[in-house]
Amino acid sequence: EAGVTQFPSHSVIEKGQTVTLRCDPISGHDNLYWYRRVMGKEIKFLLHFVKESKQDESGMPNNRFLAERTGGTYSTLKVQPAELEDSGVYFCASSQLVPPGQGSNEQFFGPGTRLTVL
Amino acid sequence: ELKVEQNPLFLSMQEGKNYTIYCNYSTTSDRLYWYRQDPGKSLESLFVLLSNGAVKQEGRLMASLDTKARLSTLHITAAVHDLSATYFCAVSGSRLTFGEGTQLTVNP
């Protein structure tokens, strides 16, 4: 079974440019999460989709970040315009949608996209 | 706001030695995870700890959970070079809240 995949693995852009990151979750996983690790700090939550709906986007840093999950399959995270402080590793994770106490909703992570903004 | 603190953040140890990584968290949570990350790779789930007193072991790694102290430990026994990686603990609610990670280097 394929795991969570992310594209690209690396991206180097200049300040002010736009970048779009893509995440393909494990097939059948309705939950999809974006996280970010900046400058060797902790991995921080950005947002959570349930199918195509944004369940929680409280971690999104500002309105330069736009996440979509049309059709409830893959997701994109667009940064426009990128700033220096956006550099970091962006992780995507997915999990099954299960009622509490009825199984594991363990999150499975992709390898991340390393974004460098110059 | 839930906070998770790991220590140490950097750990350099010799092969064959034992050491413990600590993970403290600030509020009650229903489960705690330990992950391993090799450079450029996915976060690999090592352990899921669900209840007070839970202890799980896999090879040279053993994880435990004390929910009253809000503390989890990851104990490394007789370290080998292959264990070199970054280790994260994470506490779950509706989302995962991570510690800063412990970068472990095991030297021959």
Boltz contact constraints between the chains, C-beta under 6 A:
constraints:
  - contact:
      token1: [A, 41]
      token2: [B, 100]
      max_distance: 6.0
  - contact:
      token1: [A, 42]
      token2: [B, 98]
      max_distance: 6.0
  - contact:
      token1: [A, 42]
      token2: [B, 99]
      max_distance: 6.0
  - contact:
      token1: [A, 42]
      token2: [B, 100]
      max_distance: 6.0
  - contact:
      token1: [A, 43]
      token2: [B, 98]
      max_distance: 6.0
  - contact:
      token1: [A, 45]
      token2: [B, 95]
      max_distance: 6.0
  - contact:
      token1: [A, 109]
      token2: [B, 42]
      max_distance: 6.0
  - contact:
      token1: [A, 109]
      token2: [B, 43]
      max_distance: 6.0
  - contact:
      token1: [A, 110]
      token2: [B, 42]
      max_distance: 6.0
  - contact:
      token1: [A, 111]
      token2: [B, 41]
      max_distance: 6.0
  - contact:
      token1: [A, 111]
      token2: [B, 42]
      max_distance: 6.0
